[in-house]
């Protein structure tokens, strides 16, 4: 027999014939017609140079050679089926690590909830949040340095998969005792006047150290500019500076509402229209069908989708 040209699908037919002793019943087992099974048997006889089955009444009897193949063939097919089946995943028993590249927004808004979920559902798994590296967070997926990135939606390479998580609008935050705002008579929840917003010093969240972001693009559309006096690579640092100074900042609404009570922040509406940012999970396609990866990203999505702003339906 020339194994290089042998159709391995014929082995499934041979196994079914050995189990059933009938071309009709073998066809039913495999979802094939009787004529297709008979054709496959003819090819098997030619390839293996043996009759394999002889007619006996209404059924088929295997030859001695076919009988010798029966048990080892079935064992090998069972082994191959197990080998090629998707790996089983039991979160309660898994000790795998899952690394997410994201800003410290997720340290506040994701990780505490995720910790409670993992403790009850996957107590041996380890979730790691690592900094988003400027300009290379997508490359980190390709280099196995992160399993998933949680970032604003963008145009991603075709070797990635992506899942929308939530929309987040932006609000202005200032210390509750900010004297500049107090002199204007504004209360938290009010819209900051454009002139005041542009004149006050701004703290900008920027891992890359850029001096412009989405807020500046929104201001440019109405012909205005703001006064950026400081940048920080983490939201926690931005909020700490705001709480202890006369400066203001634009940060995601969910984070502002979460931190305002404990950090003594007032929340205000920015004076210019700003489109909400769509936050997505993005990962390498090689992990799309990995059961452990799918379980963890579904868990992360369940937590994060609860943050979505109700008036903003997520894209399909």
Secondary structure, DSSP 8 states (H G I E B T S, - for coil): --GGG--THHHHHHHHHHHHSSHHHHHHHHT--HHHHHHHHHHHHHHHTS--EEEETTEEEE-HHHHHHHHHHHHHHHHHHHHHS-----TTT---EEEEEE-THHHHHTHHHHHHHHHHH-TT-EEEEE---TTTHHHHHHTTS-SEEEEE-----TTEEEEEEEEE-EEEEEETT-HHHHHHT--TTSB--HHHHHHSEEEEE-TT--S--HHHHHHHHTT---EEEEEESSHHHHHHHHHTSS-EEEEEHHHHHHHHHHHTEEEEB-SS----EEEEEEEEGGGTT-HHHHHHHHHHHHHHHTTS-TTS----
